[in-house]
Amino acid sequence: MKFLKNKKLIISLSIVLAIIVASFSAFGIYVSDYYHADTNAIAEFSEGWGVKPEQLSKNVLVYKPEKPIAGFIFYPGGKVEHTAYEPLMQALTDRNIMCVLIKMPFNLAVLDINAANGIKEKFPEIKDWYIGGHSLGGSMAASYIAKNTDLKGLVLLGAYSTADLSDKDIYALSLFGNNDKVMDTQKYEKYKKNMPTNFMQIELRGANHAYFGMYGEQDGDGKAEMTNEEQILLAAEEISKFVIISLQGANL
């Protein structure tokens, strides 16, 4: 009888162990399949830009202009290599916004929502800070600012906030393309009620989901009616306008 009990226990433990191993294997396969930065396109885009990134730490790149008007912490899209967003960071730096680009664990911002912790303190000369991100990164940035309202504002690129920001004294900007076929538009409309009073949304005509970064085409996305470079520059211009308006304290 005791032998049978031990045998059942061994079988049960073996099943549990098999499930754990299978789960880890599935996770490993999932995270190893991600969108890589298009290094050739980024190199071509980056020619002529004066500011080169500084390595603040192993997982943090900083793009700092000579006279920054504000700081911007950026969370990359889900399963997208963080360096795919270097062109956007460079374009914003050219508009005097210091950018902090964060590499996420396994390229998933959901695994380190608090990655922005401690960054502001390293740059005490910058008074006003914003946080934002693309797709999943934008949603996680929204979750972060929901608990860290000492930030000035939020920038969502092809993203929405499941966190309730409606009572927060912050500014928020949402940029998305009319050809974006990746972002769930029904959920976007559902969660729009979570946005603060000072909220601005801009639909970029001809833009899609993937072209906020440079990592090629994304599965299921719509076809952009502009170049990757054009969409990034357009996004940088709208973000810059948003930052300037919010720094002036104007209502959106």
MIDRENBA-650125 format. One line per 3 residues: their letters; for each residue x, z, y of N, C-alpha, C. Coordinates in nm, 3 decimals, padded with zeros to 5 digits. Each point is the difference from the previous one (the first is absolute). Layout:
BEGIN
a = X Z Y X Z Y X Z Y; ...
//
This chain:
BEGIN
mkf = 00.083 00.000 -00.121 -00.083 00.000 00.121 00.086 00.000 00.125; 00.104 00.087 -00.003 00.092 00.008 00.112 00.074 -00.132 00.017; 00.032 -00.064 -00.113 00.069 -00.129 00.002 -00.086 -00.106 00.068
lkn = -00.132 00.003 -00.033 -00.093 -00.098 00.058 -00.012 00.019 00.151; -00.004 00.127 00.044 -00.008 00.029 00.143 00.123 -00.051 00.073; 00.116 00.026 -00.061 00.125 -00.046 00.061 00.005 -00.152 00.005
kkl = -00.051 -00.061 -00.106 00.000 -00.147 -00.006 -00.089 -00.057 00.110; -00.119 00.063 00.019 -00.092 -00.045 00.105 00.063 00.018 00.139; 00.073 00.111 00.017 00.066 00.028 00.127 00.107 -00.105 00.028
iis = 00.077 -00.033 -00.102 00.107 -00.100 00.015 -00.060 -00.136 00.035; -00.111 -00.035 -00.068 -00.066 -00.128 00.027 -00.052 -00.004 00.143; -00.061 00.113 00.044 -00.055 00.007 00.137 00.110 -00.013 00.104
lsi = 00.111 00.071 -00.023 00.113 -00.007 00.093 00.060 -00.141 00.002; 00.004 -00.063 -00.115 00.053 -00.136 -00.010 -00.086 -00.097 00.080; -00.133 00.018 -00.009 -00.092 -00.086 00.075 00.018 00.019 00.150
vla = 00.007 00.127 00.042 00.021 00.031 00.142 00.130 -00.061 00.051; 00.107 00.017 -00.079 00.131 -00.055 00.037 -00.005 -00.152 00.011; -00.070 -00.063 -00.093 -00.013 -00.146 00.001 -00.073 -00.047 00.125
iiv = -00.105 00.075 00.038 -00.076 -00.034 00.121 00.088 00.013 00.124; 00.080 00.108 00.005 00.089 00.023 00.115 00.103 -00.111 00.011; 00.060 -00.036 -00.114 00.101 -00.106 -00.001 -00.061 -00.133 00.044
asf = -00.120 -00.028 -00.050 -00.069 -00.125 00.036 -00.032 -00.002 00.149; -00.041 00.116 00.054 -00.034 00.008 00.142 00.123 -00.026 00.086; 00.111 00.062 -00.037 00.124 -00.020 00.076 00.047 -00.145 -00.009
saf = -00.017 -00.060 -00.117 00.040 -00.140 -00.018 -00.085 -00.091 00.087; -00.131 00.027 00.002 -00.092 -00.081 00.081 00.032 00.015 00.148; 00.031 00.122 00.043 00.035 00.024 00.140 00.129 -00.072 00.035
giy = 00.096 00.004 -00.092 00.128 -00.067 00.023 -00.018 -00.149 00.017; -00.085 -00.058 -00.083 -00.028 -00.144 00.010 -00.069 -00.030 00.133; -00.096 00.086 00.037 -00.078 -00.021 00.123 00.089 00.002 00.124
vsd = 00.086 00.101 00.012 00.080 00.014 00.122 00.118 -00.096 00.005; 00.040 -00.053 -00.115 00.113 -00.094 -00.001 -00.042 -00.140 00.045; -00.130 -00.023 00.005 -00.054 -00.129 00.043 -00.047 00.014 00.144
yyh = 00.084 -00.039 00.096 -00.035 00.016 00.141 00.044 -00.122 00.079; -00.045 -00.008 00.124 00.034 -00.113 00.087 00.134 00.026 00.068; 00.093 -00.090 -00.023 00.133 00.014 00.057 00.005 -00.064 00.139
adt = 00.081 00.059 00.086 00.021 -00.057 00.133 00.062 -00.139 -00.013; -00.048 -00.092 00.082 00.055 -00.135 00.001 00.125 00.001 00.089; 00.114 00.025 -00.062 00.123 00.020 00.077 00.041 -00.123 00.081
nai = -00.026 -00.117 -00.053 00.036 -00.122 00.074 -00.085 -00.016 00.125; -00.129 00.020 -00.014 -00.091 -00.011 00.115 00.032 00.107 00.104; 00.031 00.121 -00.047 00.031 00.110 00.091 00.129 -00.029 00.076
aef = 00.100 -00.051 -00.071 00.128 -00.034 00.064 -00.019 -00.106 00.108; -00.083 -00.099 -00.030 -00.028 -00.107 00.097 -00.073 00.055 00.121; -00.099 00.087 -00.025 -00.076 00.062 00.109 00.090 00.087 00.086
seg = 00.092 00.071 -00.064 00.081 00.101 00.069 00.111 -00.058 00.087; 00.028 -00.127 -00.013 00.106 -00.060 00.082 -00.033 00.012 00.148; 00.093 00.056 00.075 -00.021 00.012 00.143 -00.058 00.132 00.046
wgv = -00.055 00.080 -00.095 -00.051 00.131 00.039 00.117 00.095 00.020; -00.001 00.071 00.112 00.114 00.083 00.036 00.013 00.130 -00.076; -00.112 00.059 -00.041 00.003 00.134 -00.059 00.011 -00.008 -00.152
kpe = 00.099 00.069 -00.053 00.017 00.010 -00.145 -00.043 00.140 -00.045; -00.054 00.011 -00.120 -00.047 00.131 -00.045 00.113 00.098 -00.028; -00.029 00.126 00.025 00.091 00.109 -00.034 -00.059 00.075 -00.118
qls = 00.086 00.043 -00.091 -00.045 00.074 -00.118 -00.007 00.147 00.037; -00.122 00.049 00.027 -00.017 00.141 00.035 00.021 00.088 -00.122; -00.047 -00.046 -00.113 00.019 00.068 -00.128 -00.014 -00.105 -00.110
knv = 00.007 00.043 -00.122 -00.006 -00.094 -00.113 -00.123 -00.088 00.005; -00.113 00.056 00.043 -00.127 -00.073 -00.006 -00.058 -00.033 00.137; 00.079 00.014 00.106 -00.054 -00.020 00.135 00.091 -00.089 00.083
lvy = -00.058 -00.108 00.053 00.070 -00.090 00.092 -00.058 00.018 00.140; 00.088 -00.001 00.100 -00.044 00.016 00.139 00.043 -00.121 00.082; -00.094 -00.051 00.077 00.025 -00.112 00.091 -00.022 00.053 00.141
kpe = 00.109 00.017 00.073 -00.011 00.069 00.128 00.043 -00.089 00.118; -00.092 -00.025 00.093 00.036 -00.075 00.121 00.074 00.090 00.099; 00.055 -00.059 00.103 00.076 00.079 00.099 -00.088 00.099 00.072
kpi = -00.121 -00.042 00.038 -00.089 00.088 00.076 -00.138 00.004 -00.068; -00.013 00.076 -00.107 -00.128 00.004 -00.072 -00.110 00.069 00.079; -00.119 -00.060 -00.001 -00.114 00.061 00.069 -00.081 00.088 -00.097
agf = 00.022 -00.019 -00.129 -00.073 00.078 -00.100 00.067 -00.020 -00.136; -00.040 00.085 -00.095 00.050 -00.011 -00.136 -00.113 -00.039 -00.095; 00.033 -00.077 -00.102 -00.100 -00.050 -00.094 00.053 00.014 -00.143
ify = -00.068 00.083 -00.079 00.037 00.022 -00.140 -00.086 -00.091 -00.086; 00.064 -00.075 -00.092 -00.074 -00.102 -00.075 00.007 00.023 -00.150; -00.119 -00.002 -00.063 -00.013 00.012 -00.145 -00.028 -00.140 -00.059
pgg = 00.084 -00.050 -00.090 -00.019 -00.133 -00.059 -00.124 -00.009 -00.088; -00.042 -00.124 -00.026 -00.113 -00.025 -00.088 00.031 00.036 -00.144; -00.104 00.020 -00.079 00.017 00.038 -00.140 00.070 -00.106 -00.081
kve = 00.104 00.042 -00.073 00.079 -00.088 -00.086 00.067 -00.113 00.077; 00.037 00.031 00.125 00.075 -00.096 00.082 00.132 00.065 00.041; 00.109 -00.071 -00.019 00.132 00.051 00.039 00.002 00.025 00.151
hta = 00.049 00.117 00.040 -00.010 00.041 00.141 00.070 -00.095 00.096; 00.110 -00.062 -00.044 00.075 -00.089 00.089 -00.077 -00.127 00.034; -00.112 -00.025 -00.068 -00.083 -00.116 00.033 -00.059 00.014 00.141
yep = 00.003 00.122 00.054 -00.059 00.025 00.132 00.105 00.006 00.111; 00.124 -00.034 -00.033 00.105 00.000 00.102 -00.033 -00.093 00.117; -00.054 -00.120 -00.023 -00.033 -00.087 00.112 -00.099 00.063 00.098
lmq = -00.102 00.068 -00.051 -00.097 00.067 00.087 00.068 00.112 00.078; 00.088 00.074 -00.065 00.072 00.107 00.068 00.089 -00.057 00.111; 00.065 -00.111 -00.027 00.087 -00.062 00.100 -00.081 -00.051 00.119
alt = -00.115 -00.060 -00.029 -00.084 -00.052 00.107 -00.054 00.112 00.089; -00.031 00.114 -00.060 -00.047 00.114 00.078 00.113 00.064 00.078; 00.117 00.005 -00.059 00.117 00.054 00.070 00.031 -00.083 00.123
drn = -00.018 -00.130 -00.011 00.021 -00.089 00.113 -00.098 00.030 00.113; -00.109 00.069 -00.032 -00.100 00.039 00.100 00.015 00.148 00.035; 00.121 00.052 -00.025 00.039 00.137 00.039 -00.074 00.111 -00.075
imc = -00.040 -00.030 -00.123 -00.059 00.103 -00.086 00.099 00.029 -00.112; 00.044 00.124 -00.007 00.092 00.037 -00.107 -00.076 00.010 -00.131; 00.051 -00.065 -00.103 -00.070 -00.004 -00.129 00.078 00.072 -00.109
vli = -00.074 00.072 -00.082 00.057 00.071 -00.114 -00.068 -00.053 -00.126; 00.076 -00.070 -00.081 -00.053 -00.064 -00.121 00.038 00.084 -00.121; -00.101 00.038 -00.078 00.022 00.092 -00.111 -00.013 -00.069 -00.136
kmp = 00.096 00.025 -00.085 -00.006 -00.046 -00.139 -00.075 00.104 -00.081; -00.104 -00.045 -00.070 -00.084 00.093 -00.075 00.041 00.005 -00.147; -00.026 00.112 -00.067 00.030 00.009 -00.144 -00.078 -00.106 -00.078
fnl = 00.071 -00.080 -00.076 -00.062 -00.107 -00.079 -00.084 -00.093 00.087; 00.033 -00.009 00.129 -00.071 -00.087 00.095 -00.149 00.035 00.012; -00.031 00.127 -00.013 -00.139 00.046 00.009 -00.008 00.119 00.096
avl = -00.058 -00.023 00.117 -00.008 00.106 00.101 -00.083 00.119 -00.046; -00.090 -00.022 -00.094 -00.083 00.108 -00.050 00.084 00.108 -00.067; 00.123 -00.034 -00.041 00.087 00.097 -00.067 00.081 00.084 00.099
din = -00.007 -00.032 00.129 00.070 00.080 00.101 -00.070 -00.013 00.134; -00.122 00.049 00.007 -00.080 -00.010 00.123 00.070 00.069 00.116; 00.075 00.105 -00.028 00.065 00.078 00.105 00.142 -00.048 00.031
aan = 00.029 -00.124 -00.031 00.135 -00.054 00.024 00.039 00.004 00.148; -00.097 00.005 00.089 00.028 00.004 00.144 00.047 00.136 00.049; -00.014 00.102 -00.083 00.040 00.135 00.041 00.146 00.004 00.045
gik = 00.024 00.064 00.113 00.136 00.022 00.048 00.061 -00.114 00.079; -00.065 -00.114 00.004 00.059 -00.115 00.070 -00.006 00.019 00.151; -00.112 00.042 00.053 -00.014 00.020 00.144 00.109 00.093 00.054
ekf = 00.027 00.105 -00.075 00.095 00.101 00.045 00.142 -00.054 00.013; 00.028 -00.108 -00.068 00.134 -00.059 00.009 00.020 -00.083 00.127; -00.110 -00.025 00.070 00.007 -00.080 00.123 -00.077 00.071 00.112
pei = 00.049 00.115 00.044 -00.073 00.079 00.101 -00.015 -00.071 00.133; 00.081 -00.104 00.024 -00.010 -00.074 00.125 -00.125 -00.087 00.007; -00.064 -00.022 -00.115 -00.122 -00.082 -00.003 -00.121 00.092 -00.004
kdw = -00.084 -00.013 00.101 -00.115 00.089 00.016 -00.120 -00.041 -00.085; -00.033 -00.127 00.003 -00.123 -00.047 -00.063 00.028 -00.075 -00.130; -00.074 00.038 -00.103 00.022 -00.058 -00.133 -00.128 -00.055 -00.060
yig = 00.017 -00.108 -00.074 -00.110 -00.065 -00.071 00.040 -00.012 -00.147; -00.100 -00.011 -00.084 00.025 -00.025 -00.141 -00.095 -00.110 -00.045; 00.044 -00.077 -00.097 -00.085 -00.107 -00.049 00.054 -00.057 -00.128
ghs = -00.068 -00.101 -00.048 00.046 -00.063 -00.123 -00.087 -00.116 -00.038; 00.043 -00.067 -00.104 -00.068 -00.119 -00.051 -00.071 00.033 -00.130; -00.127 -00.039 -00.010 -00.075 00.014 -00.124 -00.001 00.146 -00.047
lgg = 00.046 00.029 -00.121 00.004 00.138 -00.050 00.082 00.089 00.094; 00.107 -00.054 00.055 00.083 00.077 00.093 -00.079 00.042 00.123; -00.088 -00.086 00.048 -00.084 00.034 00.115 -00.096 00.112 -00.032
sma = -00.061 -00.006 -00.118 -00.094 00.105 -00.041 00.071 00.135 -00.013; 00.122 -00.002 -00.052 00.075 00.125 -00.014 00.048 00.052 00.136; 00.032 -00.091 00.090 00.036 00.042 00.136 -00.119 00.066 00.067
asy = -00.121 -00.052 -00.025 -00.121 00.061 00.054 -00.020 00.141 -00.056; 00.026 00.016 -00.128 -00.011 00.133 -00.061 00.100 00.097 00.061; 00.118 -00.053 00.033 00.103 00.085 00.061 -00.042 00.046 00.139
iak = -00.047 -00.093 00.083 -00.034 00.036 00.138 -00.123 00.091 00.005; -00.082 -00.003 -00.104 -00.116 00.089 -00.005 00.043 00.146 00.002; 00.121 00.027 -00.051 00.051 00.137 -00.004 00.115 00.024 00.097
ntd = 00.038 -00.105 00.073 00.112 00.011 00.094 -00.039 -00.067 00.132; -00.090 00.064 00.071 -00.057 -00.061 00.119 00.089 00.014 00.124; 00.125 00.042 -00.020 00.094 00.000 00.111 00.054 -00.142 00.024
lkg = -00.041 -00.094 -00.085 00.034 -00.140 00.019 -00.100 -00.063 00.096; 00.047 -00.101 00.071 -00.083 -00.063 00.104 -00.104 -00.093 -00.060; 00.038 -00.075 -00.104 -00.095 -00.097 -00.050 00.033 -00.057 -00.136
lvl = -00.092 -00.082 -00.049 00.005 -00.058 -00.134 -00.015 -00.151 00.009; 00.079 -00.072 -00.081 -00.011 -00.146 -00.007 -00.025 -00.039 -00.146; -00.111 -00.068 -00.022 -00.036 -00.045 -00.134 00.012 -00.152 -00.008
lga = 00.074 -00.049 -00.097 00.014 -00.143 -00.022 -00.064 -00.035 -00.134; -00.113 -00.069 00.003 -00.069 -00.031 -00.124 -00.032 00.125 -00.080; -00.049 00.103 00.069 -00.021 00.130 -00.065 -00.117 00.073 00.063
yst = -00.042 00.108 -00.065 -00.107 00.085 00.053 00.033 00.146 -00.032; -00.070 00.091 00.066 00.027 00.142 -00.018 -00.112 00.068 -00.077; 00.032 00.056 -00.115 -00.098 00.081 -00.073 -00.003 00.141 00.057
adl = 00.103 00.036 00.078 00.003 00.130 00.067 -00.086 -00.005 00.125; -00.072 00.107 00.027 -00.088 00.005 00.117 00.082 00.034 00.125; 00.011 -00.097 00.090 00.073 00.017 00.125 -00.094 00.002 00.121
sdk = -00.131 00.004 -00.028 -00.099 -00.017 00.107 00.005 00.108 00.107; 00.052 00.118 -00.035 00.006 00.108 00.099 00.143 00.023 00.051; 00.090 -00.092 -00.030 00.139 00.016 00.039 00.025 -00.064 00.138
diy = 00.082 00.068 00.078 00.035 -00.050 00.133 00.122 -00.091 -00.011; -00.021 -00.115 -00.063 00.108 -00.096 -00.019 -00.053 -00.141 00.030; 00.092 -00.093 00.009 -00.036 -00.141 00.015 00.019 -00.069 -00.135
als = -00.079 -00.104 -00.024 00.014 -00.074 -00.125 -00.021 -00.149 00.022; 00.082 -00.079 -00.067 -00.009 -00.146 00.005 -00.009 -00.054 -00.141; -00.093 -00.092 -00.022 -00.013 -00.068 -00.129 00.020 -00.149 00.022
lfg = 00.099 -00.056 -00.070 00.024 -00.144 00.002 -00.024 -00.055 -00.140; -00.074 -00.107 -00.010 -00.021 -00.064 -00.129 -00.027 -00.149 00.021; 00.031 -00.079 -00.101 -00.020 -00.143 00.010 -00.135 -00.043 -00.054
nnd = -00.057 -00.104 00.059 -00.128 -00.048 -00.051 00.017 -00.070 -00.135; 00.124 -00.031 -00.039 00.027 -00.058 -00.130 00.054 00.102 -00.100; -00.013 00.127 00.033 00.043 00.106 -00.090 -00.099 00.013 -00.115
kvm = 00.045 -00.030 -00.120 -00.085 00.010 -00.118 00.041 00.115 -00.091; 00.094 00.082 00.047 00.049 00.114 -00.079 -00.070 00.129 00.043; -00.007 00.024 00.132 -00.067 00.120 00.048 -00.148 -00.005 -00.036
dtq = -00.052 00.111 -00.048 -00.141 00.012 -00.036 -00.082 00.013 00.128; -00.065 -00.106 00.042 -00.073 00.001 00.128 -00.121 00.094 -00.004; -00.061 00.016 -00.116 -00.114 00.093 -00.010 00.045 00.143 00.024
kye = 00.115 00.036 -00.058 00.052 00.134 00.023 00.048 00.016 00.144; 00.056 -00.108 00.056 00.043 00.005 00.140 -00.119 00.035 00.090; -00.112 -00.067 -00.020 -00.119 00.027 00.081 -00.055 00.140 -00.029
kyk = 00.004 00.040 -00.126 -00.050 00.132 -00.038 00.076 00.112 00.069; 00.134 -00.016 00.006 00.083 00.107 00.053 00.031 -00.014 00.149; -00.057 -00.099 00.063 00.024 -00.017 00.143 -00.053 00.119 00.080
knm = -00.097 00.069 -00.056 -00.056 00.119 00.065 00.104 00.111 00.010; 00.108 -00.010 -00.076 00.106 00.101 00.003 00.094 -00.015 00.119; -00.014 -00.108 00.074 00.091 -00.027 00.111 -00.030 00.089 00.121
ptn = 00.104 00.034 00.078 -00.020 00.083 00.119 -00.072 -00.077 00.111; -00.036 00.070 00.106 -00.071 -00.063 00.111 00.083 -00.113 00.061; 00.128 00.025 00.021 00.089 -00.102 00.055 00.053 -00.088 -00.113
fmq = -00.085 -00.093 -00.039 00.030 -00.089 -00.113 -00.018 -00.145 00.041; 00.096 -00.082 -00.037 -00.006 -00.143 00.030 00.026 -00.079 -00.129; -00.086 -00.096 -00.029 00.026 -00.088 -00.114 00.013 -00.143 00.049
iel = 00.095 -00.072 -00.057 00.026 -00.138 00.039 00.012 -00.085 -00.125; -00.083 -00.100 -00.008 00.009 -00.096 -00.109 00.093 -00.113 00.043; 00.104 -00.021 -00.075 00.097 -00.105 00.031 -00.045 -00.129 -00.068
rga = -00.042 -00.094 00.079 -00.050 -00.126 -00.054 00.113 -00.081 -00.065; -00.021 -00.036 -00.125 00.099 -00.077 -00.073 00.098 00.084 -00.079; -00.006 00.132 00.016 00.094 00.090 -00.069 -00.054 00.039 -00.138
nha = 00.091 00.035 -00.089 -00.041 00.050 -00.132 00.054 00.141 -00.021; 00.001 00.046 -00.122 00.042 00.138 -00.028 00.152 00.015 -00.008; 00.064 -00.092 -00.070 00.142 00.017 -00.033 00.094 -00.023 00.117
yfg = -00.041 -00.080 00.098 00.095 -00.045 00.101 00.034 00.102 00.109; -00.042 00.125 -00.018 00.050 00.106 00.090 00.143 00.036 -00.040; 00.035 -00.033 -00.122 00.137 00.016 -00.049 00.052 -00.135 -00.044
myg = 00.124 -00.003 -00.047 00.057 -00.123 -00.053 00.037 00.022 -00.146; -00.099 -00.024 -00.086 00.022 00.013 -00.144 -00.072 -00.110 -00.078; -00.032 -00.108 00.069 -00.065 -00.112 -00.066 -00.150 00.018 -00.008
eqd = -00.061 -00.078 -00.088 -00.145 00.004 -00.017 -00.038 00.119 -00.088; -00.121 00.052 00.022 -00.048 00.113 -00.080 -00.118 -00.046 -00.086; -00.003 00.049 -00.122 -00.107 -00.038 -00.092 -00.137 00.028 00.060
gdg = -00.087 -00.099 -00.006 -00.137 00.017 00.045 -00.021 -00.014 00.150; 00.106 -00.021 00.074 -00.009 -00.007 00.145 -00.050 -00.137 00.045; -00.053 -00.005 00.123 -00.040 -00.127 00.058 00.121 -00.073 00.057
kae = -00.016 -00.126 00.030 00.109 -00.080 00.055 00.004 00.016 00.152; 00.116 00.034 00.050 00.017 00.016 00.145 -00.001 -00.135 00.069; -00.053 -00.001 00.122 -00.003 -00.122 00.080 00.104 00.008 00.111
mtn = 00.101 00.081 -00.023 00.114 00.012 00.090 00.121 00.033 -00.086; 00.117 -00.010 00.057 00.120 00.032 -00.076 00.016 00.152 -00.012; 00.081 00.041 -00.094 00.031 00.142 -00.018 00.058 00.058 00.129
eeq = 00.092 -00.073 00.060 00.062 00.045 00.124 -00.102 00.014 00.113; -00.090 -00.096 00.010 -00.102 00.005 00.106 -00.091 00.122 -00.016; -00.039 00.031 -00.123 -00.087 00.116 -00.021 00.071 00.130 00.035
ill = 00.126 00.011 -00.037 00.076 00.121 00.032 00.016 00.016 00.151; 00.032 -00.106 00.069 00.016 00.007 00.146 -00.132 00.032 00.068; -00.109 -00.055 -00.051 -00.132 00.028 00.056 -00.036 00.147 -00.021
aae = 00.028 00.052 -00.120 -00.027 00.141 -00.029 00.083 00.090 00.091; 00.127 -00.034 00.018 00.088 00.080 00.085 -00.051 00.003 00.144; -00.050 -00.113 00.047 -00.052 -00.007 00.136 -00.123 00.088 00.017
eis = -00.090 -00.004 -00.098 -00.122 00.082 00.009 00.032 00.149 -00.013; 00.094 00.034 -00.086 00.039 00.141 -00.014 00.064 00.049 00.129; 00.084 -00.083 00.060 00.066 00.036 00.126 -00.103 00.024 00.111
kfv = -00.099 -00.086 00.011 -00.106 00.016 00.100 -00.075 00.131 -00.022; -00.031 00.028 -00.128 -00.070 00.123 -00.036 00.080 00.123 00.041; 00.129 -00.002 -00.029 00.086 00.113 00.036 00.003 00.021 00.151
iis = 00.015 -00.106 00.075 00.006 00.011 00.146 -00.131 00.054 00.057; -00.114 -00.051 -00.050 -00.130 00.047 00.047 -00.018 00.149 -00.030; 00.035 00.041 -00.122 -00.017 00.140 -00.037 00.096 00.091 00.075
lqg = 00.119 -00.047 00.028 00.095 00.082 00.080 -00.053 00.022 00.141; -00.076 -00.094 00.048 -00.059 00.013 00.134 -00.123 00.090 00.000; -00.047 00.036 -00.120 -00.114 00.089 -00.010 -00.133 -00.067 00.021
anl = -00.002 -00.133 -00.007 -00.125 -00.074 00.022 -00.086 00.005 -00.124; -00.131 -00.012 00.019 -00.093 -00.006 -00.113 00.002 -00.140 -00.060; -00.015 -00.006 -00.132 -00.002 -00.129 -00.068 -00.143 -00.055 -00.006
//
